[in-house]
Amino acid sequence: MPIATEEEPEDVDEDAPSRPALRIIDELSTSLPPVHVFPALRNLIVQYFHSQQPAQRRGAMLALGIAVEGCSEFMTPLMSEVWPIIEAGLRDSDASVRKATCVAVSCFCEWLEEESAEKHEVLVPVCPVPLCFDTCAYNPARPS
Protein backbone atom coordinates (compact mmCIF):
# COMPACT_ATOMS: atom_id res chain seq x y z
CA MET A 1 0.00 0.00 0.00
CA PRO A 2 2.72 2.59 0.69
CA ILE A 3 3.82 2.42 -2.95
CA ALA A 4 0.25 3.03 -4.11
CA THR A 5 0.46 6.47 -2.47
CA GLU A 6 3.32 7.68 -4.69
CA GLU A 7 2.50 10.75 -6.79
CA GLU A 8 1.58 10.38 -10.42
CA PRO A 9 4.10 11.91 -12.85
CA GLU A 10 3.10 14.91 -14.95
CA ASP A 11 3.83 12.95 -18.13
CA VAL A 12 1.11 10.33 -18.60
CA ASP A 13 3.51 8.14 -20.59
CA GLU A 14 5.91 7.94 -17.65
CA ASP A 15 5.30 4.93 -15.40
CA ALA A 16 4.77 5.80 -11.75
CA PRO A 17 5.67 3.43 -8.89
CA SER A 18 2.01 3.39 -7.86
CA ARG A 19 0.89 1.75 -11.10
CA PRO A 20 2.78 -1.56 -10.63
CA ALA A 21 1.67 -1.61 -6.98
CA LEU A 22 -1.95 -1.27 -8.04
CA ARG A 23 -1.45 -3.94 -10.72
CA ILE A 24 -0.24 -6.28 -7.96
CA ILE A 25 -3.38 -5.54 -5.91
CA ASP A 26 -5.44 -6.27 -9.02
CA GLU A 27 -3.60 -9.54 -9.64
CA LEU A 28 -4.00 -10.63 -6.01
CA SER A 29 -7.70 -9.76 -5.96
CA THR A 30 -8.43 -11.62 -9.19
CA SER A 31 -6.16 -14.63 -8.58
CA LEU A 32 -6.63 -15.44 -4.90
CA PRO A 33 -9.83 -16.14 -3.00
CA PRO A 34 -11.27 -12.80 -1.84
CA VAL A 35 -11.34 -14.01 1.76
CA HIS A 36 -7.53 -13.98 1.65
CA VAL A 37 -7.25 -10.56 0.04
CA PHE A 38 -10.03 -8.18 0.95
CA PRO A 39 -10.06 -8.35 4.78
CA ALA A 40 -6.39 -7.34 5.02
CA LEU A 41 -6.76 -4.82 2.20
CA ARG A 42 -9.87 -3.34 3.81
CA ASN A 43 -7.96 -2.72 7.03
CA LEU A 44 -5.24 -0.88 5.10
CA ILE A 45 -7.80 1.07 3.06
CA VAL A 46 -9.57 2.27 6.21
CA GLN A 47 -6.25 3.16 7.86
CA TYR A 48 -4.95 5.05 4.81
CA PHE A 49 -8.25 6.76 4.13
CA HIS A 50 -8.29 8.29 7.61
CA SER A 51 -4.79 9.73 7.13
CA GLN A 52 -4.17 13.46 7.04
CA GLN A 53 -2.04 12.91 3.93
CA PRO A 54 -4.01 13.24 0.67
CA ALA A 55 -1.65 10.81 -1.09
CA GLN A 56 -2.60 8.08 1.38
CA ARG A 57 -6.31 8.77 0.95
CA ARG A 58 -5.83 8.73 -2.83
CA GLY A 59 -3.96 5.41 -2.65
CA ALA A 60 -6.70 3.93 -0.49
CA MET A 61 -9.38 4.88 -3.01
CA LEU A 62 -7.39 3.53 -5.96
CA ALA A 63 -6.75 0.24 -4.13
CA LEU A 64 -10.44 -0.04 -3.28
CA GLY A 65 -11.45 0.50 -6.90
CA ILE A 66 -8.86 -1.94 -8.22
CA ALA A 67 -9.85 -4.68 -5.76
CA VAL A 68 -13.54 -4.64 -6.63
CA GLU A 69 -13.07 -6.69 -9.80
CA GLY A 70 -11.82 -9.76 -7.95
CA CYS A 71 -13.61 -9.19 -4.66
CA SER A 72 -17.01 -7.89 -5.75
CA GLU A 73 -19.06 -10.84 -4.48
CA PHE A 74 -17.15 -10.85 -1.20
CA MET A 75 -17.60 -7.08 -0.86
CA THR A 76 -21.36 -7.06 -1.49
CA PRO A 77 -22.39 -7.77 2.13
CA LEU A 78 -19.82 -5.21 3.31
CA MET A 79 -21.13 -2.34 1.22
CA SER A 80 -22.58 -0.59 4.27
CA GLU A 81 -18.97 -0.19 5.44
CA VAL A 82 -17.56 0.66 2.01
CA TRP A 83 -20.05 3.31 0.80
CA PRO A 84 -19.31 5.82 3.58
CA ILE A 85 -15.65 5.77 2.50
CA ILE A 86 -16.65 6.36 -1.11
CA GLU A 87 -19.02 9.17 -0.18
CA ALA A 88 -16.33 10.82 1.95
CA GLY A 89 -13.86 10.47 -0.91
CA LEU A 90 -16.23 12.24 -3.30
CA ARG A 91 -16.35 15.17 -0.89
CA ASP A 92 -12.66 15.18 0.05
CA SER A 93 -10.93 18.55 0.14
CA ASP A 94 -8.16 17.29 -2.15
CA ALA A 95 -8.78 17.04 -5.90
CA SER A 96 -6.50 13.99 -6.33
CA VAL A 97 -8.59 12.07 -3.76
CA ARG A 98 -11.83 13.07 -5.51
CA LYS A 99 -10.39 11.97 -8.84
CA ALA A 100 -9.27 8.61 -7.39
CA THR A 101 -12.73 8.20 -5.88
CA CYS A 102 -14.31 8.76 -9.29
CA VAL A 103 -12.06 6.01 -10.64
CA ALA A 104 -13.18 3.74 -7.80
CA VAL A 105 -16.84 4.61 -8.45
CA SER A 106 -16.43 3.68 -12.12
CA CYS A 107 -15.05 0.29 -11.05
CA PHE A 108 -17.93 -0.19 -8.63
CA CYS A 109 -20.42 0.70 -11.36
CA GLU A 110 -18.88 -1.94 -13.59
CA TRP A 111 -18.59 -4.78 -11.07
CA LEU A 112 -21.36 -3.97 -8.58
CA GLU A 113 -24.01 -2.50 -10.86
CA GLU A 114 -27.04 -3.02 -8.64
CA GLU A 115 -25.33 -1.79 -5.48
CA SER A 116 -24.06 1.28 -7.33
CA ALA A 117 -27.46 1.99 -8.87
CA GLU A 118 -28.97 1.94 -5.39
CA LYS A 119 -26.65 4.83 -4.50
CA HIS A 120 -27.70 7.01 -7.43
CA GLU A 121 -29.04 9.71 -5.09
CA VAL A 122 -25.53 10.13 -3.70
CA LEU A 123 -23.52 9.53 -6.88
CA VAL A 124 -25.39 11.53 -9.48
CA PRO A 125 -25.26 14.93 -7.76
CA VAL A 126 -21.54 14.77 -6.94
CA CYS A 127 -19.91 12.82 -9.76
CA PRO A 128 -20.03 15.54 -12.42
CA VAL A 129 -18.36 18.18 -10.24
CA PRO A 130 -15.60 16.68 -8.07
CA LEU A 131 -12.79 17.21 -10.55
CA CYS A 132 -13.48 20.90 -11.02
CA PHE A 133 -13.84 21.84 -7.35
CA ASP A 134 -10.51 23.65 -7.27
CA THR A 135 -11.41 25.80 -10.27
CA CYS A 136 -15.17 26.13 -9.87
CA ALA A 137 -16.92 28.68 -7.70
CA TYR A 138 -19.13 25.89 -6.30
CA ASN A 139 -17.13 23.62 -4.03
CA PRO A 140 -19.05 21.84 -1.25
CA ALA A 141 -15.77 20.41 0.07
CA ARG A 142 -14.34 23.88 0.71
CA PRO A 143 -15.61 25.88 3.68
CA SER A 144 -17.41 29.08 2.75
C-alpha positions as CSV (number, residue, x, y, z in Angstrom):
1,M,0.0,0.0,0.0
2,P,2.7,2.6,0.7
3,I,3.8,2.4,-2.9
4,A,0.2,3.0,-4.1
5,T,0.5,6.5,-2.5
6,E,3.3,7.7,-4.7
7,E,2.5,10.7,-6.8
8,E,1.6,10.4,-10.4
9,P,4.1,11.9,-12.9
10,E,3.1,14.9,-14.9
11,D,3.8,12.9,-18.1
12,V,1.1,10.3,-18.6
13,D,3.5,8.1,-20.6
14,E,5.9,7.9,-17.7
15,D,5.3,4.9,-15.4
16,A,4.8,5.8,-11.8
17,P,5.7,3.4,-8.9
18,S,2.0,3.4,-7.9
19,R,0.9,1.7,-11.1
20,P,2.8,-1.6,-10.6
21,A,1.7,-1.6,-7.0
22,L,-1.9,-1.3,-8.0
23,R,-1.4,-3.9,-10.7
24,I,-0.2,-6.3,-8.0
25,I,-3.4,-5.5,-5.9
26,D,-5.4,-6.3,-9.0
27,E,-3.6,-9.5,-9.6
28,L,-4.0,-10.6,-6.0
29,S,-7.7,-9.8,-6.0
30,T,-8.4,-11.6,-9.2
31,S,-6.2,-14.6,-8.6
32,L,-6.6,-15.4,-4.9
33,P,-9.8,-16.1,-3.0
34,P,-11.3,-12.8,-1.8
35,V,-11.3,-14.0,1.8
36,H,-7.5,-14.0,1.7
37,V,-7.3,-10.6,0.0
38,F,-10.0,-8.2,1.0
39,P,-10.1,-8.3,4.8
40,A,-6.4,-7.3,5.0
41,L,-6.8,-4.8,2.2
42,R,-9.9,-3.3,3.8
43,N,-8.0,-2.7,7.0
44,L,-5.2,-0.9,5.1
45,I,-7.8,1.1,3.1
46,V,-9.6,2.3,6.2
47,Q,-6.2,3.2,7.9
48,Y,-5.0,5.1,4.8
49,F,-8.3,6.8,4.1
50,H,-8.3,8.3,7.6
51,S,-4.8,9.7,7.1
52,Q,-4.2,13.5,7.0
53,Q,-2.0,12.9,3.9
54,P,-4.0,13.2,0.7
55,A,-1.7,10.8,-1.1
56,Q,-2.6,8.1,1.4
57,R,-6.3,8.8,0.9
58,R,-5.8,8.7,-2.8
59,G,-4.0,5.4,-2.7
60,A,-6.7,3.9,-0.5
61,M,-9.4,4.9,-3.0
62,L,-7.4,3.5,-6.0
63,A,-6.7,0.2,-4.1
64,L,-10.4,0.0,-3.3
65,G,-11.4,0.5,-6.9
66,I,-8.9,-1.9,-8.2
67,A,-9.8,-4.7,-5.8
68,V,-13.5,-4.6,-6.6
69,E,-13.1,-6.7,-9.8
70,G,-11.8,-9.8,-8.0
71,C,-13.6,-9.2,-4.7
72,S,-17.0,-7.9,-5.8
73,E,-19.1,-10.8,-4.5
74,F,-17.2,-10.9,-1.2
75,M,-17.6,-7.1,-0.9
76,T,-21.4,-7.1,-1.5
77,P,-22.4,-7.8,2.1
78,L,-19.8,-5.2,3.3
79,M,-21.1,-2.3,1.2
80,S,-22.6,-0.6,4.3
81,E,-19.0,-0.2,5.4
82,V,-17.6,0.7,2.0
83,W,-20.0,3.3,0.8
84,P,-19.3,5.8,3.6
85,I,-15.7,5.8,2.5
86,I,-16.7,6.4,-1.1
87,E,-19.0,9.2,-0.2
88,A,-16.3,10.8,2.0
89,G,-13.9,10.5,-0.9
90,L,-16.2,12.2,-3.3
91,R,-16.4,15.2,-0.9
92,D,-12.7,15.2,0.0
93,S,-10.9,18.6,0.1
94,D,-8.2,17.3,-2.2
95,A,-8.8,17.0,-5.9
96,S,-6.5,14.0,-6.3
97,V,-8.6,12.1,-3.8
98,R,-11.8,13.1,-5.5
99,K,-10.4,12.0,-8.8
100,A,-9.3,8.6,-7.4
101,T,-12.7,8.2,-5.9
102,C,-14.3,8.8,-9.3
103,V,-12.1,6.0,-10.6
104,A,-13.2,3.7,-7.8
105,V,-16.8,4.6,-8.4
106,S,-16.4,3.7,-12.1
107,C,-15.0,0.3,-11.1
108,F,-17.9,-0.2,-8.6
109,C,-20.4,0.7,-11.4
110,E,-18.9,-1.9,-13.6
111,W,-18.6,-4.8,-11.1
112,L,-21.4,-4.0,-8.6
113,E,-24.0,-2.5,-10.9
114,E,-27.0,-3.0,-8.6
115,E,-25.3,-1.8,-5.5
116,S,-24.1,1.3,-7.3
117,A,-27.5,2.0,-8.9
118,E,-29.0,1.9,-5.4
119,K,-26.6,4.8,-4.5
120,H,-27.7,7.0,-7.4
121,E,-29.0,9.7,-5.1
122,V,-25.5,10.1,-3.7
123,L,-23.5,9.5,-6.9
124,V,-25.4,11.5,-9.5
125,P,-25.3,14.9,-7.8
126,V,-21.5,14.8,-6.9
127,C,-19.9,12.8,-9.8
128,P,-20.0,15.5,-12.4
129,V,-18.4,18.2,-10.2
130,P,-15.6,16.7,-8.1
131,L,-12.8,17.2,-10.5
132,C,-13.5,20.9,-11.0
133,F,-13.8,21.8,-7.3
134,D,-10.5,23.7,-7.3
135,T,-11.4,25.8,-10.3
136,C,-15.2,26.1,-9.9
137,A,-16.9,28.7,-7.7
138,Y,-19.1,25.9,-6.3
139,N,-17.1,23.6,-4.0
140,P,-19.1,21.8,-1.3
141,A,-15.8,20.4,0.1
142,R,-14.3,23.9,0.7
143,P,-15.6,25.9,3.7
144,S,-17.4,29.1,2.7
